[in-house]
Amino acid sequence: QYEAIKAMSSEQFLALLDEAYKAHATKLKDTAETGTDLHAELERYVKNTMNNRMATYDEKIVPFITWCNENVEKFLWTEMNCFSETLWCGGISDCGVLLKNGKVGIIDFKSSKESYDSQFIQCAGYDLQITENGGYTSDGKKMFTLDKPIDFYGIVPFGADKFTVDVRYNTGELQTGFLSCLNLYKLTNK
């Protein structure tokens, strides 16, 4: 490969680079669209389940549906707006669940191939906001009040080769992490 590139003229090399950049941009666009579509499909499944509606779904989310059938007693919310007046921040939580074992959790759908600490810290931010004020529709109507503390955060990295729901129960530590990140953000953006 190196010898072939070395033998190219500048124009040939620039044409090869242009081709590579176009292929990369196309792949990024396709990946983003697939991620958006799967996120929307997961959201549609949760909404339909909450409203007792039957539907067919993209086969890529069937493992999530199977996991939910085995573990979830009921969904508590989907695409719920939350905010904190004391922290001066807000967000939209993908979904909340009550598991069959009685645990309450926040689940976030990610297009990544694996879960990251930052994603769990994001869930901790939602937890703090929902605990303070509950949850709202996009037009500001209160739709949810938390009855008991949130026990865990789950990430569904639907870009992974094998389906998983990664779960963390160290909610207090993750909340401290969120507060630290928020304070650093505010400090560096004065």
C-alpha positions in Angstrom: 0.0 0.0 0.0 2.7 2.5 1.0 4.7 1.9 -2.2 1.6 2.4 -4.3 0.8 5.7 -2.6 4.4 6.8 -2.8 4.3 6.2 -6.6 1.2 8.5 -7.1 1.4 12.0 -8.4 0.1 14.8 -6.1 -3.1 14.9 -8.1 -3.7 11.2 -7.8 -3.0 11.3 -4.1 -5.5 14.2 -3.6 -8.1 12.3 -5.6 -7.6 9.2 -3.4 -7.9 11.4 -0.3 -11.1 13.0 -1.7 -12.6 9.5 -2.3 -11.6 8.4 1.2 -13.2 11.5 2.8 -16.4 11.0 0.8 -16.6 7.4 1.9 -16.0 8.4 5.5 -18.7 11.1 5.4 -21.2 8.7 3.8 -20.5 6.1 6.5 -20.9 8.7 9.3 -24.2 9.9 7.8 -25.5 6.3 7.4 -24.4 5.5 11.0 -26.1 8.6 12.3 -29.3 7.9 10.5 -29.3 4.2 11.7 -28.7 5.4 15.2 -31.5 7.9 15.0 -33.8 5.3 13.5 -33.0 2.7 16.2 -33.4 5.2 19.0 -36.8 6.2 17.6 -37.8 2.5 17.3 -36.8 1.9 20.9 -38.8 4.9 22.0 -41.8 3.7 19.9 -41.7 0.3 21.6 -41.7 1.9 25.0 -44.6 4.2 24.1 -46.6 1.4 22.6 -46.0 -0.8 25.6 -47.1 2.0 28.0 -50.3 2.4 26.0 -51.0 -1.3 25.6 -50.6 -1.1 21.8 -49.4 -4.0 19.7 -46.9 -3.3 16.8 -44.1 -4.9 14.9 -40.6 -3.6 15.4 -37.2 -3.6 13.7 -35.6 -7.0 14.4 -32.5 -5.1 15.8 -34.5 -4.2 18.9 -36.0 -7.6 19.6 -33.2 -8.4 22.1 -34.3 -5.3 24.1 -37.9 -6.4 23.9 -36.9 -9.9 25.2 -35.0 -8.3 28.0 -38.0 -6.1 28.9 -40.3 -9.1 28.9 -38.0 -10.9 31.3 -37.2 -8.0 33.6 -39.5 -5.0 33.3 -42.8 -4.9 35.4 -43.7 -1.6 33.7 -42.3 1.5 32.0 -42.7 4.7 34.1 -42.0 7.2 31.4 -40.5 7.8 28.0 -38.9 10.9 26.5 -39.6 12.8 29.7 -38.4 16.4 30.2 -36.8 17.1 33.5 -35.0 20.1 35.1 -33.5 21.4 38.3 -33.9 24.9 39.5 -31.2 24.5 42.1 -28.7 23.1 39.6 -29.9 25.2 36.7 -29.9 22.4 34.2 -32.4 20.2 32.3 -32.6 17.3 30.0 -34.8 14.6 28.4 -34.7 11.1 29.9 -35.3 8.2 27.4 -37.2 6.0 29.8 -37.8 4.9 33.3 -38.6 1.4 34.5 -39.9 -0.5 37.4 -38.3 -4.0 37.3 -40.0 -7.2 38.4 -37.6 -7.2 41.4 -39.0 -3.8 42.6 -36.0 -1.7 41.6 -36.6 1.6 39.8 -34.2 2.7 37.1 -33.4 5.2 34.4 -32.5 3.6 31.0 -30.8 5.6 28.3 -30.5 4.4 24.7 -27.1 5.1 23.0 -25.9 4.4 19.5 -22.4 3.6 20.8 -20.8 0.2 20.6 -20.3 0.1 24.4 -21.4 2.1 27.5 -19.2 4.8 28.9 -18.9 6.4 32.4 -20.1 9.7 31.0 -23.4 8.1 29.9 -24.1 6.8 33.5 -23.2 10.3 34.8 -25.7 11.8 32.4 -28.4 9.4 33.9 -27.4 10.6 37.4 -28.2 14.1 36.2 -31.6 13.0 35.2 -32.0 11.3 38.6 -31.2 14.5 40.4 -33.6 16.5 38.3 -36.5 14.0 38.5 -36.0 13.6 42.2 -36.2 17.4 42.7 -39.2 18.2 40.3 -40.6 15.0 38.7 -41.0 14.9 35.0 -42.9 16.9 32.3 -44.2 16.7 28.8 -42.5 18.8 26.2 -45.2 21.5 26.7 -44.5 21.7 30.4 -47.3 19.6 31.9 -46.3 17.6 34.9 -46.6 13.9 34.1 -44.6 12.1 36.7 -43.7 12.2 40.4 -41.1 9.9 41.8 -42.6 7.6 44.5 -39.3 6.1 45.6 -35.6 6.7 45.0 -34.1 5.5 41.7 -32.0 2.4 42.3 -30.0 2.0 39.1 -29.0 3.5 35.8 -29.0 1.3 32.6 -27.4 2.0 29.3 -28.5 0.2 26.1 -25.5 0.6 23.7 -27.4 -0.5 20.6 -24.4 -0.1 18.4 -22.8 -3.1 20.1 -22.3 -6.3 18.3 -24.1 -8.2 21.0 -27.2 -6.8 22.9 -26.7 -5.7 26.5 -28.2 -3.5 29.1 -25.3 -2.3 31.2 -26.5 -1.5 34.7 -24.9 0.5 37.5 -26.2 0.6 41.1 -23.7 3.2 42.5 -26.1 6.0 42.0 -24.7 8.2 44.8 -21.2 8.2 43.3 -22.5 8.9 39.9 -24.6 11.8 41.2 -21.4 13.2 42.8 -19.7 12.8 39.4 -22.5 14.7 37.7 -22.3 17.5 40.2 -18.5 17.7 39.7 -18.9 17.8 35.9 -21.6 20.5 36.2 -19.5 22.6 38.6 -16.4 22.3 36.3 -18.6 23.3 33.3 -19.9 26.3 35.1 -16.5 27.3 36.3 -14.9 27.1 32.8 -17.8 28.8 31.0 -18.2 32.0 33.1 
